[in-house]
């Protein structure tokens, strides 16, 4: 069956230090558009979630880590996109998240462009996007004012927005990256994007 039309946004939660979030970033907007939807991009701090859940980054886990490194590279080859682990991986991503939400409050479409540029800088170019100056430089590469972005990253408003988004994500039971919510239905992982598409096509099961 084909689902009845809906314009409810698809929620795309991710951490800028997540390789699987990076891989999903190439497909999420395309999947949403296929069904007349938009994806709402929501970066949050997965490290804060780990403290609450007792998890650790996949690549640091015994046995699972080497497998996931291989799987990330294999998936990137399948999608025909570049994949390198950036210097300093896994990275702190507070500056990236603050820059995103500062811009999201002004221009959500441009904020999405910045998110994509930051992801490509990290996982296509191998740049460590932890430092404020690197985030500002990437922003400058897509036409933003680096000085304005630097000031925004240090602002109380941007810090509070990222903190609130992260707390809200934890309250909703969001624990990984990417984490996609379609009409209240949660899907965890880049490998669930085909299920997301099928859920949208059929209206669920």
Secondary structure, DSSP 8 states (H G I E B T S, - for coil): ---------EEEEE-TT-HHHHHHHTTHHHHHHHTT--EEEEE--HHHHHHHH----GGGSTTHHHHHHHHHHHHHHHHT------TTSS---HHHHHHHHHHHTT-HHHHHHHHHHHHHHHHTT-----SHHHHHHHHHHTT--HHHHHHHHTSHHHHHHHHHHHHHHHHTT--SSSEEEETTEEEESGGGHHHHHHHHHH---
